[in-house]
Amino acid sequence: MEIKAQFLTVHKAKGLEADIVIIINCNSGKHGFPSEMSDDMVLNLLLSEADQFENGEERRLFYVAMTRAKEKVIFIADSSYKSKFIAELEAESGDSQIKKCPRCKVADLKLKSGITNGKKWGFYSCTNYIYGCDYQQWI
């Protein structure tokens, strides 16, 4: 069995198809997908109001990337720093077994626990902490 693989940017993949598409770097952050750098103000001047929404251009690119797959699309992301696009897909699918943060609504809650001076402790913490959500739920 021979496996052929190509590594393409989303821009280069426009108009192409593949049986399986793997989208890497579906993480949040400055170099994630979407990048957390601000949207291009010049581009927003050229777009109609209907096209001006948060991460609009990268959202369209993400859609292009997802729709290149004939059979299956696979997303690669760090579970602690998932892209908001991945969080939105999980929320819409209803398949996620992971608890979502009730404050920011998009990040996951991660269990942190331990033993101090012989006493067990634990709490759920929002994985969006580095971006300003300080939600915690003690158990």
N, CA, C and O atoms as CSV, one atom per row, in Angstrom:
chain,resi,resn,atom,element,x,y,z
A,1,MET,N,N,0.848,-1.178,0.000
A,1,MET,CA,C,0.000,0.000,0.000
A,1,MET,C,C,0.895,1.243,0.000
A,1,MET,O,O,1.818,1.357,0.806
A,2,GLU,N,N,0.613,2.145,-0.892
A,2,GLU,CA,C,1.402,3.365,-1.000
A,2,GLU,C,C,0.578,4.541,-0.491
A,2,GLU,O,O,-0.581,4.710,-0.868
A,3,ILE,N,N,1.179,5.338,0.358
A,3,ILE,CA,C,0.513,6.523,0.886
A,3,ILE,C,C,1.187,7.751,0.306
A,3,ILE,O,O,2.401,7.926,0.413
A,4,LYS,N,N,0.378,8.594,-0.307
A,4,LYS,CA,C,0.902,9.849,-0.833
A,4,LYS,C,C,0.394,10.973,0.060
A,4,LYS,O,O,-0.793,11.043,0.377
A,5,ALA,N,N,1.291,11.836,0.452
A,5,ALA,CA,C,0.911,12.959,1.309
A,5,ALA,C,C,1.511,14.237,0.746
A,5,ALA,O,O,2.645,14.260,0.268
A,6,GLN,N,N,0.722,15.293,0.815
A,6,GLN,CA,C,1.198,16.606,0.419
A,6,GLN,C,C,1.037,17.538,1.606
A,6,GLN,O,O,0.084,17.422,2.376
A,7,PHE,N,N,1.967,18.456,1.746
A,7,PHE,CA,C,1.878,19.478,2.779
A,7,PHE,C,C,1.618,20.795,2.067
A,7,PHE,O,O,2.483,21.294,1.347
A,8,LEU,N,N,0.430,21.362,2.263
A,8,LEU,CA,C,0.033,22.593,1.587
A,8,LEU,C,C,-0.500,23.606,2.575
A,8,LEU,O,O,-1.048,23.245,3.616
A,9,THR,N,N,-0.337,24.871,2.246
A,9,THR,CA,C,-1.034,25.900,3.009
A,9,THR,C,C,-2.493,25.875,2.579
A,9,THR,O,O,-2.827,25.311,1.537
A,10,VAL,N,N,-3.356,26.480,3.373
A,10,VAL,CA,C,-4.772,26.527,3.017
A,10,VAL,C,C,-4.953,27.285,1.704
A,10,VAL,O,O,-5.780,26.900,0.877
A,11,HIS,N,N,-4.192,28.352,1.509
A,11,HIS,CA,C,-4.283,29.121,0.263
A,11,HIS,C,C,-3.956,28.253,-0.949
A,11,HIS,O,O,-4.638,28.338,-1.970
A,12,LYS,N,N,-2.923,27.420,-0.848
A,12,LYS,CA,C,-2.537,26.543,-1.958
A,12,LYS,C,C,-3.553,25.424,-2.184
A,12,LYS,O,O,-3.648,24.894,-3.291
A,13,ALA,N,N,-4.315,25.059,-1.150
A,13,ALA,CA,C,-5.266,23.953,-1.254
A,13,ALA,C,C,-6.604,24.357,-1.869
A,13,ALA,O,O,-7.431,23.496,-2.170
A,14,LYS,N,N,-6.823,25.647,-2.057
A,14,LYS,CA,C,-8.086,26.106,-2.649
A,14,LYS,C,C,-8.299,25.423,-3.992
A,14,LYS,O,O,-7.408,25.398,-4.842
A,15,GLY,N,N,-9.497,24.869,-4.168
A,15,GLY,CA,C,-9.843,24.204,-5.423
A,15,GLY,C,C,-9.391,22.762,-5.501
A,15,GLY,O,O,-9.774,22.056,-6.434
A,16,LEU,N,N,-8.585,22.298,-4.551
A,16,LEU,CA,C,-8.116,20.911,-4.545
A,16,LEU,C,C,-8.946,20.078,-3.582
A,16,LEU,O,O,-9.664,20.615,-2.739
A,17,GLU,N,N,-8.839,18.754,-3.718
A,17,GLU,CA,C,-9.493,17.830,-2.792
A,17,GLU,C,C,-8.527,16.726,-2.423
A,17,GLU,O,O,-7.559,16.466,-3.138
A,18,ALA,N,N,-8.794,16.081,-1.308
A,18,ALA,CA,C,-8.021,14.918,-0.874
A,18,ALA,C,C,-8.969,14.011,-0.098
A,18,ALA,O,O,-9.975,14.471,0.442
A,19,ASP,N,N,-8.648,12.736,-0.047
A,19,ASP,CA,C,-9.499,11.813,0.713
A,19,ASP,C,C,-9.517,12.208,2.188
A,19,ASP,O,O,-10.576,12.278,2.812
A,20,ILE,N,N,-8.336,12.463,2.728
A,20,ILE,CA,C,-8.200,12.831,4.141
A,20,ILE,C,C,-7.413,14.131,4.224
A,20,ILE,O,O,-6.381,14.284,3.571
A,21,VAL,N,N,-7.900,15.059,5.023
A,21,VAL,CA,C,-7.206,16.327,5.239
A,21,VAL,C,C,-6.885,16.437,6.722
A,21,VAL,O,O,-7.750,16.221,7.570
A,22,ILE,N,N,-5.645,16.772,7.028
A,22,ILE,CA,C,-5.214,16.989,8.408
A,22,ILE,C,C,-4.875,18.463,8.549
A,22,ILE,O,O,-4.006,18.982,7.848
A,23,ILE,N,N,-5.569,19.130,9.459
A,23,ILE,CA,C,-5.322,20.553,9.701
A,23,ILE,C,C,-4.540,20.662,11.003
A,23,ILE,O,O,-5.038,20.309,12.073
A,24,ILE,N,N,-3.314,21.152,10.900
A,24,ILE,CA,C,-2.450,21.246,12.080
A,24,ILE,C,C,-2.536,22.640,12.695
A,24,ILE,O,O,-3.073,23.567,12.090
A,25,ASN,N,N,-2.006,22.770,13.894
A,25,ASN,CA,C,-1.912,24.046,14.604
A,25,ASN,C,C,-3.279,24.686,14.848
A,25,ASN,O,O,-3.440,25.895,14.681
A,26,CYS,N,N,-4.250,23.884,15.237
A,26,CYS,CA,C,-5.576,24.415,15.572
A,26,CYS,C,C,-5.574,24.895,17.019
A,26,CYS,O,O,-6.463,24.565,17.804
A,27,ASN,N,N,-4.563,25.676,17.349
A,27,ASN,CA,C,-4.381,26.184,18.706
A,27,ASN,C,C,-4.764,27.654,18.775
A,27,ASN,O,O,-4.874,28.333,17.754
A,28,SER,N,N,-4.961,28.123,19.974
A,28,SER,CA,C,-5.181,29.548,20.181
A,28,SER,C,C,-3.820,30.220,20.274
A,28,SER,O,O,-2.795,29.543,20.360
A,29,GLY,N,N,-3.805,31.531,20.256
A,29,GLY,CA,C,-2.555,32.267,20.421
A,29,GLY,C,C,-2.180,33.065,19.193
A,29,GLY,O,O,-2.847,33.018,18.159
A,30,LYS,N,N,-1.108,33.787,19.338
A,30,LYS,CA,C,-0.648,34.688,18.279
A,30,LYS,C,C,-0.380,33.951,16.969
A,30,LYS,O,O,-0.664,34.486,15.897
A,31,HIS,N,N,0.155,32.745,17.035
A,31,HIS,CA,C,0.482,31.985,15.836
A,31,HIS,C,C,-0.483,30.824,15.618
A,31,HIS,O,O,-0.173,29.893,14.875
A,32,GLY,N,N,-1.645,30.873,16.256
A,32,GLY,CA,C,-2.630,29.807,16.116
A,32,GLY,C,C,-3.550,30.034,14.926
A,32,GLY,O,O,-3.288,30.872,14.064
A,33,PHE,N,N,-4.631,29.267,14.902
A,33,PHE,CA,C,-5.608,29.357,13.819
A,33,PHE,C,C,-6.979,29.478,14.447
A,33,PHE,O,O,-7.561,28.447,14.784
A,34,PRO,N,N,-7.536,30.661,14.628
A,34,PRO,CA,C,-7.115,31.920,14.038
A,34,PRO,C,C,-6.001,32.573,14.862
A,34,PRO,O,O,-5.878,32.352,16.067
A,35,SER,N,N,-5.214,33.363,14.186
A,35,SER,CA,C,-4.185,34.133,14.864
A,35,SER,C,C,-4.877,35.148,15.765
A,35,SER,O,O,-5.907,35.707,15.387
A,36,GLU,N,N,-4.337,35.387,16.925
A,36,GLU,CA,C,-4.957,36.351,17.825
A,36,GLU,C,C,-4.370,37.742,17.649
A,36,GLU,O,O,-4.493,38.598,18.525
A,37,MET,N,N,-3.726,37.957,16.496
A,37,MET,CA,C,-3.347,39.318,16.125
A,37,MET,C,C,-4.619,39.969,15.587
A,37,MET,O,O,-5.499,39.276,15.075
A,38,SER,N,N,-4.723,41.260,15.694
A,38,SER,CA,C,-5.949,41.927,15.288
A,38,SER,C,C,-6.192,41.781,13.787
A,38,SER,O,O,-5.253,41.633,13.005
A,39,ASP,N,N,-7.482,41.825,13.396
A,39,ASP,CA,C,-7.861,41.747,11.994
A,39,ASP,C,C,-7.279,42.929,11.234
A,39,ASP,O,O,-7.031,43.987,11.813
A,40,ASP,N,N,-7.066,42.749,9.967
A,40,ASP,CA,C,-6.513,43.779,9.088
A,40,ASP,C,C,-7.543,44.891,8.900
A,40,ASP,O,O,-8.609,44.664,8.328
A,41,MET,N,N,-7.222,46.096,9.384
A,41,MET,CA,C,-8.171,47.219,9.310
A,41,MET,C,C,-8.420,47.649,7.868
A,41,MET,O,O,-9.535,48.051,7.535
A,42,VAL,N,N,-7.405,47.574,7.006
A,42,VAL,CA,C,-7.581,47.967,5.604
A,42,VAL,C,C,-8.543,46.990,4.915
A,42,VAL,O,O,-9.422,47.404,4.158
A,43,LEU,N,N,-8.369,45.704,5.182
A,43,LEU,CA,C,-9.267,44.707,4.611
A,43,LEU,C,C,-10.699,44.958,5.063
A,43,LEU,O,O,-11.627,44.846,4.262
A,44,ASN,N,N,-10.892,45.296,6.336
A,44,ASN,CA,C,-12.237,45.557,6.849
A,44,ASN,C,C,-12.890,46.760,6.172
A,44,ASN,O,O,-14.114,46.805,6.051
A,45,LEU,N,N,-12.094,47.734,5.730
A,45,LEU,CA,C,-12.650,48.880,5.006
A,45,LEU,C,C,-13.213,48.457,3.653
A,45,LEU,O,O,-14.166,49.059,3.157
A,46,LEU,N,N,-12.626,47.427,3.062
A,46,LEU,CA,C,-13.051,46.964,1.743
A,46,LEU,C,C,-14.243,46.017,1.796
A,46,LEU,O,O,-14.968,45.879,0.810
A,47,LEU,N,N,-14.451,45.369,2.930
A,47,LEU,CA,C,-15.529,44.398,3.055
A,47,LEU,C,C,-16.843,45.088,3.389
A,47,LEU,O,O,-16.867,46.154,4.004
A,48,SER,N,N,-17.930,44.460,2.972
A,48,SER,CA,C,-19.243,44.983,3.358
A,48,SER,C,C,-19.447,44.716,4.841
A,48,SER,O,O,-18.716,43.926,5.437
A,49,GLU,N,N,-20.437,45.371,5.439
A,49,GLU,CA,C,-20.694,45.166,6.879
A,49,GLU,C,C,-21.041,43.720,7.170
A,49,GLU,O,O,-20.712,43.214,8.243
A,50,ALA,N,N,-21.702,43.041,6.239
A,50,ALA,CA,C,-22.079,41.644,6.447
A,50,ALA,C,C,-20.849,40.747,6.562
A,50,ALA,O,O,-20.891,39.711,7.225
A,51,ASP,N,N,-19.742,41.152,5.910
A,51,ASP,CA,C,-18.521,40.356,5.944
A,51,ASP,C,C,-17.602,40.722,7.098
A,51,ASP,O,O,-16.568,40.075,7.270
A,52,GLN,N,N,-17.931,41.722,7.891
A,52,GLN,CA,C,-17.052,42.160,8.966
A,52,GLN,C,C,-17.468,41.524,10.286
A,52,GLN,O,O,-18.303,42.060,11.014
A,53,PHE,N,N,-16.878,40.383,10.577
A,53,PHE,CA,C,-17.078,39.759,11.873
A,53,PHE,C,C,-15.730,39.264,12.357
A,53,PHE,O,O,-14.789,39.125,11.576
A,54,GLU,N,N,-15.645,38.998,13.647
A,54,GLU,CA,C,-14.364,38.656,14.255
A,54,GLU,C,C,-13.691,37.490,13.539
A,54,GLU,O,O,-14.312,36.450,13.318
A,55,ASN,N,N,-12.422,37.663,13.177
A,55,ASN,CA,C,-11.624,36.648,12.491
A,55,ASN,C,C,-12.267,36.192,11.181
A,55,ASN,O,O,-12.133,35.034,10.785
A,56,GLY,N,N,-12.960,37.105,10.519
A,56,GLY,CA,C,-13.709,36.759,9.316
A,56,GLY,C,C,-12.875,36.098,8.236
A,56,GLY,O,O,-13.272,35.061,7.705
A,57,GLU,N,N,-11.730,36.670,7.897
A,57,GLU,CA,C,-10.901,36.112,6.834
A,57,GLU,C,C,-10.365,34.736,7.222
A,57,GLU,O,O,-10.370,33.813,6.407
A,58,GLU,N,N,-9.901,34.596,8.468
A,58,GLU,CA,C,-9.381,33.300,8.906
A,58,GLU,C,C,-10.499,32.276,9.060
A,58,GLU,O,O,-10.276,31.084,8.852
A,59,ARG,N,N,-11.683,32.721,9.417
A,59,ARG,CA,C,-12.841,31.815,9.490
A,59,ARG,C,C,-13.139,31.247,8.092
A,59,ARG,O,O,-13.418,30.056,7.948
A,60,ARG,N,N,-13.078,32.106,7.068
A,60,ARG,CA,C,-13.300,31.641,5.697
A,60,ARG,C,C,-12.199,30.659,5.282
A,60,ARG,O,O,-12.487,29.651,4.637
A,61,LEU,N,N,-10.947,30.938,5.643
A,61,LEU,CA,C,-9.846,30.021,5.329
A,61,LEU,C,C,-10.019,28.679,6.039
A,61,LEU,O,O,-9.746,27.627,5.459
A,62,PHE,N,N,-10.467,28.715,7.280
A,62,PHE,CA,C,-10.693,27.482,8.036
A,62,PHE,C,C,-11.763,26.644,7.343
A,62,PHE,O,O,-11.638,25.422,7.252
A,63,TYR,N,N,-12.811,27.297,6.858
A,63,TYR,CA,C,-13.879,26.605,6.129
A,63,TYR,C,C,-13.317,25.970,4.860
A,63,TYR,O,O,-13.641,24.825,4.546
A,64,VAL,N,N,-12.477,26.705,4.127
A,64,VAL,CA,C,-11.848,26.163,2.919
A,64,VAL,C,C,-11.047,24.915,3.278
A,64,VAL,O,O,-11.149,23.892,2.601
A,65,ALA,N,N,-10.249,25.000,4.345
A,65,ALA,CA,C,-9.424,23.861,4.758
A,65,ALA,C,C,-10.292,22.639,5.087
A,65,ALA,O,O,-9.974,21.522,4.678
A,66,MET,N,N,-11.377,22.851,5.820
A,66,MET,CA,C,-12.248,21.733,6.211
A,66,MET,C,C,-12.931,21.089,5.011
A,66,MET,O,O,-13.124,19.873,4.989
A,67,THR,N,N,-13.289,21.874,4.034
A,67,THR,CA,C,-14.082,21.353,2.917
A,67,THR,C,C,-13.237,20.767,1.796
A,67,THR,O,O,-13.776,20.431,0.741
A,68,ARG,N,N,-11.919,20.635,1.993
A,68,ARG,CA,C,-11.067,19.978,0.994
A,68,ARG,C,C,-11.139,18.471,1.123
A,68,ARG,O,O,-10.719,17.762,0.209
A,69,ALA,N,N,-11.665,17.951,2.241
A,69,ALA,CA,C,-11.668,16.511,2.507
A,69,ALA,C,C,-12.865,15.822,1.846
A,69,ALA,O,O,-14.001,16.277,1.982
A,70,LYS,N,N,-12.605,14.727,1.132
A,70,LYS,CA,C,-13.680,13.919,0.541
A,70,LYS,C,C,-14.268,12.985,1.594
A,70,LYS,O,O,-15.480,12.776,1.634
A,71,GLU,N,N,-13.406,12.419,2.450
A,71,GLU,CA,C,-13.853,11.410,3.410
A,71,GLU,C,C,-13.768,11.853,4.869
A,71,GLU,O,O,-14.694,11.632,5.649
A,72,LYS,N,N,-12.651,12.479,5.229
A,72,LYS,CA,C,-12.411,12.731,6.650
A,72,LYS,C,C,-11.500,13.932,6.829
A,72,LYS,O,O,-10.548,14.116,6.071
A,73,VAL,N,N,-11.794,14.751,7.837
A,73,VAL,CA,C,-10.908,15.843,8.214
A,73,VAL,C,C,-10.471,15.600,9.659
A,73,VAL,O,O,-11.283,15.249,10.516
A,74,ILE,N,N,-9.173,15.793,9.913
A,74,ILE,CA,C,-8.610,15.577,11.244
A,74,ILE,C,C,-8.002,16.903,11.700
A,74,ILE,O,O,-7.244,17.536,10.965
A,75,PHE,N,N,-8.342,17.310,12.917
A,75,PHE,CA,C,-7.825,18.551,13.481
A,75,PHE,C,C,-6.775,18.213,14.535
A,75,PHE,O,O,-7.008,17.356,15.387
A,76,ILE,N,N,-5.628,18.874,14.484
A,76,ILE,CA,C,-4.578,18.668,15.471
A,76,ILE,C,C,-4.486,19.937,16.323
A,76,ILE,O,O,-4.232,21.026,15.809
A,77,ALA,N,N,-4.698,19.777,17.645
A,77,ALA,CA,C,-4.680,20.917,18.565
A,77,ALA,C,C,-4.195,20.465,19.932
A,77,ALA,O,O,-4.388,19.314,20.324
A,78,ASP,N,N,-3.573,21.370,20.640
A,78,ASP,CA,C,-3.212,21.145,22.035
A,78,ASP,C,C,-4.504,21.288,22.847
A,78,ASP,O,O,-5.149,22.334,22.787
A,79,SER,N,N,-4.883,20.277,23.587
A,79,SER,CA,C,-6.164,20.301,24.293
A,79,SER,C,C,-6.266,21.433,25.315
A,79,SER,O,O,-7.369,21.836,25.684
A,80,SER,N,N,-5.132,21.945,25.770
A,80,SER,CA,C,-5.168,23.049,26.725
A,80,SER,C,C,-5.269,24.418,26.061
A,80,SER,O,O,-5.612,25.401,26.716
A,81,TYR,N,N,-4.974,24.486,24.771
A,81,TYR,CA,C,-4.959,25.776,24.067
A,81,TYR,C,C,-5.659,25.677,22.715
A,81,TYR,O,O,-5.153,26.155,21.700
A,82,LYS,N,N,-6.840,25.043,22.723
A,82,LYS,CA,C,-7.572,24.854,21.472
A,82,LYS,C,C,-8.038,26.168,20.875
A,82,LYS,O,O,-8.403,27.104,21.586
A,83,SER,N,N,-8.016,26.213,19.569
A,83,SER,CA,C,-8.543,27.349,18.818
A,83,SER,C,C,-10.025,27.544,19.125
A,83,SER,O,O,-10.735,26.587,19.430
A,84,LYS,N,N,-10.481,28.784,19.042
A,84,LYS,CA,C,-11.908,29.031,19.238
A,84,LYS,C,C,-12.723,28.358,18.151
A,84,LYS,O,O,-13.889,28.035,18.378
A,85,PHE,N,N,-12.144,28.133,16.967
A,85,PHE,CA,C,-12.861,27.428,15.908
A,85,PHE,C,C,-13.125,25.974,16.316
A,85,PHE,O,O,-14.205,25.442,16.058
A,86,ILE,N,N,-12.151,25.342,16.944
A,86,ILE,CA,C,-12.318,23.961,17.405
A,86,ILE,C,C,-13.347,23.920,18.531
A,86,ILE,O,O,-14.194,23.028,18.564
A,87,ALA,N,N,-13.280,24.875,19.449
A,87,ALA,CA,C,-14.253,24.935,20.546
A,87,ALA,C,C,-15.669,25.114,19.999
A,87,ALA,O,O,-16.610,24.511,20.514
A,88,GLU,N,N,-15.828,25.930,18.970
A,88,GLU,CA,C,-17.146,26.129,18.368
A,88,GLU,C,C,-17.657,24.844,17.722
A,88,GLU,O,O,-18.835,24.512,17.849
A,89,LEU,N,N,-16.772,24.119,17.029
A,89,LEU,CA,C,-17.171,22.851,16.410
A,89,LEU,C,C,-17.586,21.832,17.466
A,89,LEU,O,O,-18.581,21.127,17.297
A,90,GLU,N,N,-16.828,21.757,18.547
A,90,GLU,CA,C,-17.171,20.836,19.637
A,90,GLU,C,C,-18.513,21.193,20.251
A,90,GLU,O,O,-19.339,20.315,20.501
A,91,ALA,N,N,-18.733,22.474,20.494
A,91,ALA,CA,C,-19.984,22.913,21.112
A,91,ALA,C,C,-21.176,22.600,20.216
A,91,ALA,O,O,-22.218,22.162,20.703
A,92,GLU,N,N,-21.033,22.821,18.908
A,92,GLU,CA,C,-22.135,22.566,17.979
A,92,GLU,C,C,-22.412,21.088,17.807
A,92,GLU,O,O,-23.562,20.695,17.611
A,93,SER,N,N,-21.372,20.253,17.877
A,93,SER,CA,C,-21.568,18.817,17.656
A,93,SER,C,C,-22.222,18.145,18.853
A,93,SER,O,O,-22.898,17.127,18.699
A,94,GLY,N,N,-22.030,18.700,20.043
A,94,GLY,CA,C,-22.594,18.096,21.252
A,94,GLY,C,C,-21.878,16.824,21.655
A,94,GLY,O,O,-22.301,16.163,22.604
A,95,ASP,N,N,-20.804,16.458,20.962
A,95,ASP,CA,C,-20.084,15.214,21.241
A,95,ASP,C,C,-19.060,15.346,22.349
A,95,ASP,O,O,-18.572,14.338,22.859
A,96,SER,N,N,-18.725,16.558,22.729
A,96,SER,CA,C,-17.657,16.758,23.689
A,96,SER,C,C,-18.040,16.239,25.071
A,96,SER,O,O,-19.095,16.581,25.606
A,97,GLN,N,N,-17.179,15.417,25.633
A,97,GLN,CA,C,-17.356,14.915,26.998
A,97,GLN,C,C,-16.712,15.857,28.008
A,97,GLN,O,O,-16.846,15.683,29.219
A,98,ILE,N,N,-16.018,16.850,27.487
A,98,ILE,CA,C,-15.279,17.778,28.326
A,98,ILE,C,C,-16.216,18.885,28.799
A,98,ILE,O,O,-17.037,19.389,28.033
A,99,LYS,N,N,-16.082,19.254,30.069
A,99,LYS,CA,C,-16.888,20.350,30.611
A,99,LYS,C,C,-16.369,21.680,30.083
A,99,LYS,O,O,-15.164,21.931,30.092
A,100,LYS,N,N,-17.276,22.524,29.627
A,100,LYS,CA,C,-16.912,23.849,29.142
A,100,LYS,C,C,-16.998,24.857,30.284
A,100,LYS,O,O,-17.798,24.696,31.206
A,101,CYS,N,N,-16.188,25.871,30.217
A,101,CYS,CA,C,-16.176,26.924,31.219
A,101,CYS,C,C,-17.485,27.707,31.155
A,101,CYS,O,O,-17.856,28.185,30.083
A,102,PRO,N,N,-18.187,27.849,32.270
A,102,PRO,CA,C,-19.445,28.597,32.248
A,102,PRO,C,C,-19.257,30.108,32.132
A,102,PRO,O,O,-20.207,30.822,31.813
A,103,ARG,N,N,-18.051,30.602,32.385
A,103,ARG,CA,C,-17.818,32.050,32.295
A,103,ARG,C,C,-17.479,32.476,30.861
A,103,ARG,O,O,-18.168,33.327,30.298
A,104,CYS,N,N,-16.428,31.896,30.261
A,104,CYS,CA,C,-16.028,32.332,28.913
A,104,CYS,C,C,-16.714,31.524,27.811
A,104,CYS,O,O,-16.713,31.931,26.650
A,105,LYS,N,N,-17.294,30.394,28.168
A,105,LYS,CA,C,-18.112,29.558,27.271
A,105,LYS,C,C,-17.345,28.775,26.204
A,105,LYS,O,O,-17.928,27.874,25.601
A,106,VAL,N,N,-16.088,29.066,25.943
A,106,VAL,CA,C,-15.387,28.373,24.867
A,106,VAL,C,C,-14.271,27.446,25.347
A,106,VAL,O,O,-13.988,26.444,24.690
A,107,ALA,N,N,-13.644,27.752,26.454
A,107,ALA,CA,C,-12.519,26.952,26.935
A,107,ALA,C,C,-13.019,25.761,27.752
A,107,ALA,O,O,-14.175,25.707,28.173
A,108,ASP,N,N,-12.121,24.822,27.959
A,108,ASP,CA,C,-12.440,23.631,28.747
A,108,ASP,C,C,-12.095,23.860,30.217
A,108,ASP,O,O,-11.283,24.720,30.558
A,109,LEU,N,N,-12.733,23.067,31.073
A,109,LEU,CA,C,-12.342,23.042,32.482
A,109,LEU,C,C,-11.404,21.863,32.676
A,109,LEU,O,O,-11.685,20.754,32.223
A,110,LYS,N,N,-10.296,22.107,33.347
A,110,LYS,CA,C,-9.297,21.068,33.580
A,110,LYS,C,C,-9.189,20.817,35.077
A,110,LYS,O,O,-9.085,21.756,35.866
A,111,LEU,N,N,-9.216,19.547,35.462
A,111,LEU,CA,C,-9.120,19.180,36.870
A,111,LEU,C,C,-7.687,19.324,37.351
A,111,LEU,O,O,-6.752,18.808,36.740
A,112,LYS,N,N,-7.536,20.033,38.456
A,112,LYS,CA,C,-6.244,20.155,39.130
A,112,LYS,C,C,-6.450,19.638,40.548
A,112,LYS,O,O,-7.385,20.049,41.234
A,113,SER,N,N,-5.580,18.740,40.983
A,113,SER,CA,C,-5.771,18.152,42.309
A,113,SER,C,C,-4.433,17.771,42.920
A,113,SER,O,O,-3.405,17.742,42.243
A,114,GLY,N,N,-4.469,17.482,44.198
A,114,GLY,CA,C,-3.253,17.086,44.894
A,114,GLY,C,C,-3.537,16.783,46.348
A,114,GLY,O,O,-4.689,16.733,46.779
A,115,ILE,N,N,-2.476,16.582,47.087
A,115,ILE,CA,C,-2.563,16.316,48.524
A,115,ILE,C,C,-1.576,17.249,49.217
A,115,ILE,O,O,-0.392,17.270,48.881
A,116,THR,N,N,-2.064,18.013,50.175
A,116,THR,CA,C,-1.224,18.912,50.949
A,116,THR,C,C,-1.443,18.617,52.429
A,116,THR,O,O,-2.577,18.641,52.907
A,117,ASN,N,N,-0.369,18.342,53.149
A,117,ASN,CA,C,-0.448,18.017,54.574
A,117,ASN,C,C,-1.461,16.907,54.849
A,117,ASN,O,O,-2.199,16.949,55.833
A,118,GLY,N,N,-1.481,15.909,53.953
A,118,GLY,CA,C,-2.370,14.760,54.136
A,118,GLY,C,C,-3.820,15.001,53.722
A,118,GLY,O,O,-4.632,14.079,53.802
A,119,LYS,N,N,-4.169,16.203,53.284
A,119,LYS,CA,C,-5.547,16.509,52.865
A,119,LYS,C,C,-5.626,16.584,51.347
A,119,LYS,O,O,-4.819,17.245,50.693
A,120,LYS,N,N,-6.632,15.883,50.801
A,120,LYS,CA,C,-6.860,15.938,49.359
A,120,LYS,C,C,-7.562,17.238,49.003
A,120,LYS,O,O,-8.398,17.735,49.758
A,121,TRP,N,N,-7.214,17.779,47.850
A,121,TRP,CA,C,-7.881,18.970,47.348
A,121,TRP,C,C,-8.007,18.863,45.827
A,121,TRP,O,O,-7.269,18.120,45.179
A,122,GLY,N,N,-8.937,19.606,45.284
A,122,GLY,CA,C,-9.101,19.597,43.839
A,122,GLY,C,C,-10.041,20.696,43.392
A,122,GLY,O,O,-10.937,21.111,44.128
A,123,PHE,N,N,-9.826,21.152,42.193
A,123,PHE,CA,C,-10.718,22.142,41.593
A,123,PHE,C,C,-10.600,22.086,40.076
A,123,PHE,O,O,-9.590,21.642,39.531
A,124,TYR,N,N,-11.651,22.543,39.409
A,124,TYR,CA,C,-11.622,22.697,37.959
A,124,TYR,C,C,-11.222,24.126,37.657
A,124,TYR,O,O,-11.706,25.069,38.283
A,125,SER,N,N,-10.329,24.275,36.686
A,125,SER,CA,C,-9.828,25.586,36.305
A,125,SER,C,C,-10.008,25.755,34.798
A,125,SER,O,O,-9.857,24.800,34.036
A,126,CYS,N,N,-10.329,26.970,34.378
A,126,CYS,CA,C,-10.516,27.265,32.962
A,126,CYS,C,C,-9.168,27.240,32.243
A,126,CYS,O,O,-8.196,27.827,32.720
A,127,THR,N,N,-9.109,26.560,31.093
A,127,THR,CA,C,-7.868,26.501,30.315
A,127,THR,C,C,-7.607,27.802,29.564
A,127,THR,O,O,-6.568,27.947,28.920
A,128,ASN,N,N,-8.530,28.737,29.640
A,128,ASN,CA,C,-8.373,30.044,29.009
A,128,ASN,C,C,-7.765,31.052,29.990
A,128,ASN,O,O,-7.852,32.261,29.775
A,129,TYR,N,N,-7.153,30.552,31.063
A,129,TYR,CA,C,-6.622,31.404,32.119
A,129,TYR,C,C,-5.633,32.443,31.586
A,129,TYR,O,O,-5.675,33.605,31.990
A,130,ILE,N,N,-4.745,32.027,30.682
A,130,ILE,CA,C,-3.735,32.969,30.182
A,130,ILE,C,C,-4.343,34.084,29.337
A,130,ILE,O,O,-3.683,35.082,29.050
A,131,TYR,N,N,-5.607,33.912,28.939
A,131,TYR,CA,C,-6.288,34.950,28.155
A,131,TYR,C,C,-7.307,35.716,28.993
A,131,TYR,O,O,-8.145,36.437,28.451
A,132,GLY,N,N,-7.233,35.559,30.321
A,132,GLY,CA,C,-8.027,36.403,31.196
A,132,GLY,C,C,-9.196,35.764,31.909
A,132,GLY,O,O,-9.825,36.427,32.734
A,133,CYS,N,N,-9.523,34.509,31.637
A,133,CYS,CA,C,-10.641,33.875,32.352
A,133,CYS,C,C,-10.091,33.174,33.593
A,133,CYS,O,O,-9.319,32.222,33.477
A,134,ASP,N,N,-10.479,33.634,34.765
A,134,ASP,CA,C,-9.945,33.069,36.008
A,134,ASP,C,C,-10.966,32.191,36.739
A,134,ASP,O,O,-10.898,32.049,37.960
A,135,TYR,N,N,-11.906,31.605,35.999
A,135,TYR,CA,C,-12.946,30.763,36.611
A,135,TYR,C,C,-12.316,29.541,37.281
A,135,TYR,O,O,-11.434,28.888,36.723
A,136,GLN,N,N,-12.799,29.249,38.505
A,136,GLN,CA,C,-12.404,28.033,39.235
A,136,GLN,C,C,-13.624,27.479,39.938
A,136,GLN,O,O,-14.476,28.229,40.413
A,137,GLN,N,N,-13.701,26.164,39.999
A,137,GLN,CA,C,-14.794,25.495,40.698
A,137,GLN,C,C,-14.167,24.436,41.604
A,137,GLN,O,O,-13.648,23.425,41.132
A,138,TRP,N,N,-14.224,24.685,42.909
A,138,TRP,CA,C,-13.632,23.744,43.867
A,138,TRP,C,C,-14.538,22.536,44.035
A,138,TRP,O,O,-15.762,22.643,43.974
A,139,ILE,N,N,-13.909,21.378,44.249
A,139,ILE,CA,C,-14.687,20.153,44.465
A,139,ILE,C,C,-14.345,19.565,45.803
A,139,ILE,O,O,-14.892,18.528,46.180
